[in-house]
């Protein structure tokens, strides 16, 4: 029970230096910090919204209007606007879908684009053991972690090449599509 009383007395002693003016200043600083924090959140949301609006212009509105007018390049107010092809593709995050995606790449002869990483953790002073077990990890009973992936830019290049060549590719599995984007270069 004395520990609790000592804590209460110690906490009370912390307030001995607190004046009305000091308390008000502290409260003001806390409010200001909260206001700045909220301003950061609001600004980040505004930036996110502006980027979404910009992308609508670059990926939808400008390419559609330029296509309608039969243009692939134009100069306005010292800005050169040109249409280029873009590719979007992602490896699925869901492990089962990711396995299907890896199997699909192998089945269409694109297994060379798949990267593999095998990682094993050893304790201190097990350097020699780690070297000796590189070729025979499973037989030695060590837990391993494997990572299999395709680099995002490699995947985009692969999608672009295969789709442009009319070759097989599961675009739905990779959430893949090719489109046109307006590139604006300032003067």
C-alpha positions as CSV (number, residue, x, y, z in Angstrom):
1,X,0.0,0.0,0.0
2,X,2.9,2.4,0.7
3,X,4.1,2.0,-2.9
4,X,0.8,3.5,-4.2
5,X,0.9,6.3,-1.7
6,X,4.5,7.1,-2.7
7,X,3.4,7.2,-6.3
8,X,0.5,9.5,-5.5
9,X,2.8,11.9,-3.5
10,X,5.4,11.8,-6.3
11,X,2.7,12.6,-8.9
12,X,1.4,15.4,-6.7
13,X,4.9,16.9,-6.4
14,X,5.2,17.1,-10.2
15,X,2.3,19.6,-10.1
16,X,3.9,21.9,-7.5
17,X,5.8,23.7,-10.3
18,X,2.6,24.1,-12.3
19,X,1.1,27.6,-12.4
20,X,-2.1,28.7,-14.1
21,X,-0.1,30.4,-16.8
22,X,2.2,27.3,-17.3
23,X,-0.8,25.0,-17.5
24,X,-2.4,27.3,-20.1
25,X,0.8,27.4,-22.1
26,X,1.1,23.6,-22.0
27,X,-2.5,23.2,-23.0
28,X,-2.0,25.7,-25.9
29,X,1.1,23.8,-27.1
30,X,-0.8,20.5,-27.0
31,X,-3.7,22.0,-29.0
32,X,-1.3,23.5,-31.5
33,X,0.5,20.1,-31.9
34,X,-2.9,18.5,-32.5
35,X,-3.9,21.2,-35.0
36,X,-0.6,20.7,-36.9
37,X,-1.1,16.9,-36.9
38,X,-4.6,17.3,-38.3
39,X,-3.4,19.8,-40.9
40,X,-0.8,17.1,-42.0
41,X,-3.6,14.5,-42.3
42,X,-5.8,17.0,-44.2
43,X,-3.0,18.0,-46.6
44,X,-2.1,14.3,-47.2
45,X,-5.7,13.6,-48.1
46,X,-5.8,16.7,-50.4
47,X,-2.6,15.6,-52.1
48,X,-4.1,12.1,-52.6
49,X,-7.2,13.6,-54.1
50,X,-5.2,15.9,-56.4
51,X,-3.1,13.0,-57.6
52,X,-6.3,11.0,-58.4
53,X,-7.6,14.0,-60.4
54,X,-4.3,14.5,-62.2
55,X,-4.3,10.8,-63.2
56,X,-7.8,11.1,-64.5
57,X,-6.6,13.8,-66.9
58,X,-3.4,12.0,-67.9
59,X,-4.9,8.5,-68.2
60,X,-8.4,9.2,-69.4
61,X,-9.5,12.7,-70.4
62,X,-6.4,13.9,-72.4
63,X,-5.8,10.5,-74.2
64,X,-9.6,10.3,-75.1
65,X,-9.8,13.9,-76.4
66,X,-6.5,13.6,-78.4
67,X,-7.6,10.3,-79.9
68,X,-11.0,11.9,-80.8
69,X,-9.1,14.7,-82.6
70,X,-6.6,12.2,-84.2
71,X,-3.6,13.6,-82.4
72,X,-0.8,11.8,-80.7
73,X,1.3,14.9,-79.9
74,X,0.4,18.6,-79.4
75,X,2.0,21.7,-78.0
76,X,0.0,24.1,-75.8
77,X,1.3,27.0,-73.9
78,X,4.9,25.8,-74.2
79,X,4.0,22.3,-73.0
80,X,4.4,19.3,-75.3
81,X,1.8,16.7,-74.7
82,X,2.4,13.3,-76.2
83,X,0.6,10.0,-75.9
84,X,2.6,6.9,-74.9
85,X,1.7,3.4,-74.0
86,X,1.8,2.3,-70.4
87,X,1.5,-1.1,-68.8
88,X,0.1,-2.0,-65.4
89,X,0.5,-5.4,-63.8
90,X,0.8,-6.7,-60.3
91,X,1.7,-10.0,-58.7
92,X,-1.3,-11.1,-56.6
93,X,-0.8,-10.6,-52.9
94,X,-3.0,-13.6,-51.9
95,X,-0.6,-16.6,-51.6
96,X,-2.9,-19.0,-53.5
97,X,-3.3,-16.5,-56.4
98,X,0.4,-15.8,-56.3
99,X,1.1,-19.5,-56.7
100,X,-1.3,-19.6,-59.7
101,X,0.5,-16.6,-61.2
102,X,3.9,-18.2,-60.8
103,X,2.5,-21.5,-62.4
104,X,1.0,-19.5,-65.2
105,X,4.4,-17.8,-66.0
106,X,6.0,-21.2,-66.0
107,X,3.3,-22.7,-68.2
108,X,3.7,-20.0,-70.9
109,X,7.5,-20.4,-71.0
110,X,8.3,-17.4,-68.9
111,X,9.8,-19.1,-65.8
112,X,13.1,-17.3,-66.4
113,X,11.5,-14.1,-65.1
114,X,10.8,-15.7,-61.7
115,X,13.2,-15.0,-58.9
116,X,13.8,-17.3,-56.0
117,X,15.3,-16.5,-52.6
118,X,16.0,-19.1,-50.0
119,X,16.9,-17.8,-46.5
120,X,18.1,-19.8,-43.5
121,X,18.8,-18.4,-40.1
122,X,21.7,-19.7,-38.0
123,X,22.8,-18.9,-34.5
124,X,26.1,-17.4,-33.3
125,X,29.2,-19.3,-34.3
126,X,27.4,-21.5,-36.9
127,X,29.1,-20.0,-39.9
128,X,30.8,-23.3,-40.8
129,X,27.6,-25.2,-40.4
130,X,25.8,-22.7,-42.6
131,X,28.3,-23.2,-45.4
132,X,28.1,-27.0,-45.1
133,X,24.3,-27.1,-45.2
134,X,23.9,-24.9,-48.3
135,X,23.3,-27.9,-50.5
136,X,21.3,-30.1,-48.1
137,X,19.1,-27.8,-45.9
138,X,16.0,-29.9,-45.8
139,X,17.8,-33.2,-44.9
140,X,19.5,-31.3,-42.0
141,X,16.1,-30.4,-40.6
142,X,16.6,-26.6,-40.6
143,X,13.5,-24.4,-41.1
144,X,13.9,-22.3,-44.2
145,X,12.0,-19.3,-45.6
146,X,11.6,-19.1,-49.4
147,X,10.6,-16.1,-51.4
148,X,9.5,-16.4,-55.0
149,X,8.7,-13.2,-57.0
150,X,8.9,-11.3,-60.3
151,X,10.2,-7.8,-60.3
152,X,7.5,-5.3,-61.0
153,X,9.2,-3.6,-64.0
154,X,10.1,-7.1,-65.4
155,X,6.5,-8.1,-65.1
156,X,5.3,-4.9,-66.9
157,X,7.8,-5.5,-69.7
158,X,6.8,-9.1,-70.0
159,X,3.1,-8.2,-70.2
160,X,3.7,-5.5,-72.8
161,X,5.8,-7.7,-75.0
162,X,3.4,-10.7,-74.8
163,X,0.2,-8.7,-75.3
164,X,1.6,-6.7,-78.2
165,X,2.8,-9.9,-79.8
166,X,-0.6,-11.5,-79.3
167,X,0.8,-14.2,-77.1
168,X,-1.0,-15.9,-74.2
169,X,-1.1,-14.1,-70.9
170,X,-3.7,-14.2,-68.0
171,X,-4.3,-10.5,-67.6
172,X,-7.0,-11.0,-65.0
173,X,-4.8,-13.0,-62.7
174,X,-2.2,-10.2,-62.8
175,X,-4.7,-7.3,-62.9
176,X,-2.8,-6.3,-66.0
177,X,-3.8,-3.9,-68.7
178,X,-2.1,-1.7,-71.3
179,X,-3.4,1.8,-71.9
180,X,-2.4,5.2,-73.1
181,X,-1.1,8.0,-71.0
182,X,-0.6,11.7,-71.8
183,X,3.0,12.8,-71.0
184,X,3.3,16.6,-70.5
185,X,6.7,18.2,-70.8
186,X,7.0,21.8,-69.7
187,X,8.9,24.5,-71.6
